[in-house]
């Protein structure tokens, strides 16, 4: 729906912004639909009215950063209240926040705004125009909160506004822009930390050992397929389907003679012993893994359910 | 009359898809009382229904019938046939009714003094009611009880081989582990019996219950037979009620255990004879005798750790056996069971004790290791799932949040008295 932008500006997005937006969204969503057991005692009265509001609330906020020449770098963001009656963002609050941020970060100024959803909508244009008096060409950062495991890249899109003439009327429409992610050292550490909290079923080889082993696995797979090809070729030659090529046969036989002696008794012995040793080590590793998981779980269980446990004792968190 | 016919018609009509089934379930529940009082419901009405297609309706009718006038033998036959052919999906909609029906079946079978007939139907009933292989149902202990009465331990053991992860009623769990332990004792698998009985003994309980006391008595004896150890105190994870009260109920067993630890056969036998009436009452006399005979084995095992070679006569003297012949028989038995490794030289009556020849480098070993590792991986997955569900538990999150605030006051981790109340 939105075409690509042609303004020529390069956008750099910091992960802090993405984390902020997703945190804001998650918080609002959890507060609207609280888990059943916890808030039963607390918000019994206020809960009745808003039991199941819109399952995907839209959140709004402002993004701030620096623009140097043709590069726009979005560093940070803060939240804003959306007034559904007038369909605008709370202006006074925005200006107050802007002043506060100016004191701490004098270089940053409001570059645009963000929201959540799957696609840019018409009503967003109104908000966009309202912001145009702070920044002549604001950016619109859109985060898609729907979790899609098949999707490989971030569900974040950045739109710019462009003046296009459609049917003789000059209209402002949203246009896609590409962006890159830029990290500061502190952000890299926190993103690394969050990434390691991945759930148990993950799939991708995140650790070095797994990457190394996958490499070996694919190498062996390729060797196996090549040997299979050779085997088929030799069988066909024996049957007579393919004319005998002596040079190839000589190469194959020299290759075979280079193989180590695999048939001797001692090789078998050593091989099995090493194999069993590795299996025993794996078993030990699995048991240690299980024991540590069980330990953590028992700690959590004691905290949650044990009535008279913590009398001034220390617990090792994490 | 009309209501029953209408009911039959609706059962036959609505047994097709799951939406219809829930409607049918509602109808049946409302009609339950009328079914009970209505004397027109006879066996003939049952003939009109097919148990494999109309399982839900058949279940309700059968339950109302067997409560009333139908003879015991006939009801046993009907229920057995029903269990074998019913549809598991429909049954799970009305699992409590099914469970009561099966319990009634078990009672009738026991009254008829023919427990063997009930074993196969109950085993299949357990499989059908189980939502997943990890859930414990109310039928498990009943099935195991029947297997025990019928002495067909293998069928019972097949039920025991599931790993139970979810338990509904604690009483079911106690009974399941207790009966399971007894079945394993019957099969002479003392390791698994010891684990199951340990579960009962250390299960959380606020008051001592009879099942746990009986299980503890058997647990002491099984431990003596299996590993030759007796400790007078319960494991630390047993509930405080158990730790305080079990001792008073199990004094004869404690004495047996203590004598066993001393290792003298004569005294052990004297104690057994003294308390034999107690053991008879608890039906544990057989186990006690097995424990006594295992003491010989334990003593011979101790000898292997001290000596390299020994003559048969010396073994007989040290272990207080009658003569060398008996010693030879014992040692031979132990070699066959795999408990010790030794060579008997019959010419001069010497026994040479050897090391364990297992080098762990055969291909059979690989298969053993592989299966064990797979099991551990499965266990680890279950543990991780439990851990994650605990981390999401709002009770836990609430308490963690509250505690964290206390430690926010700088690095003073040493002796912060808990005066700060939230």
Interface residues (C-beta under 8 A of the other chain):
Chain A: X35 X37 X38 X199 X200 X269 X272 X273 X275 X276 X279 X280 X282 X283 X286 X287 X289 X290 X293 X294 X296 X297 X300 X301 X303 X304 X305 X310 X311 X312 X314 X315 X317
Chain B: X359 X360 X361 X362 X363 X365 X366 X369 X370 X372 X373 X376 X377 X379 X380 X381 X383 X384 X385 X386 X387 X388 X390 X391 X393 X394 X395 X396 X397 X398 X399 X400 X403 X404 X413 X416 X417 X418
